[in-house]
Amino acid sequence: MADICPPGKNQWPELVGVKATTAKYIIKKDNPNVENVVVLLAGSGTTEDIRCDRVWVFVNIHDLVVEVPKVG
């Protein structure tokens, strides 16, 4: 990801276990290039395209982040 996306934070391991709304706020604050933070239930399908302005946030049924959010 670092080779194709602008410099800046591109993953957030510290957000695993955090509520989705808090995660969205922190991601947008940490990387102003991220315009789309998409929250999905873990196991949901996504597109295969790579976008530097998007982060997938996978949550469980309690709305807690269960995978490390990453730009792409």
Secondary structure as the mmCIF struct_conf table of DSSP 4:
data_model
#
loop_
_struct_conf.conf_type_id
_struct_conf.id
_struct_conf.beg_label_comp_id
_struct_conf.beg_label_asym_id
_struct_conf.beg_label_seq_id
_struct_conf.end_label_comp_id
_struct_conf.end_label_asym_id
_struct_conf.end_label_seq_id
TURN_TY1_P TURN_TY1_P1 ALA A 2 ILE A 4
BEND BEND1 CYS A 5 CYS A 5
HELX_LH_PP_P HELX_LH_PP_P1 PRO A 6 PRO A 6
BEND BEND2 PRO A 7 GLY A 8
STRN STRN1 GLN A 11 GLN A 11
HELX_RH_3T_P HELX_RH_3T_P1 PRO A 13 LEU A 15
TURN_TY1_P TURN_TY1_P2 VAL A 16 GLY A 17
BEND BEND3 VAL A 18 VAL A 18
STRN STRN2 LYS A 19 LYS A 19
HELX_RH_AL_P HELX_RH_AL_P1 ALA A 20 ASP A 30
TURN_TY1_P TURN_TY1_P3 PRO A 32 ASN A 33
STRN STRN3 ASN A 36 LEU A 41
TURN_TY1_P TURN_TY1_P4 ALA A 42 GLY A 43
BEND BEND4 GLU A 48 GLU A 48
TURN_TY1_P TURN_TY1_P5 CYS A 52 ASP A 53
STRN STRN4 ARG A 54 VAL A 59
TURN_TY1_P TURN_TY1_P6 ILE A 61 HIS A 62
BEND BEND5 ASP A 63 ASP A 63
STRN STRN5 LEU A 64 VAL A 65
BEND BEND6 GLU A 67 GLU A 67
STRN STRN6 LYS A 70 VAL A 71
#
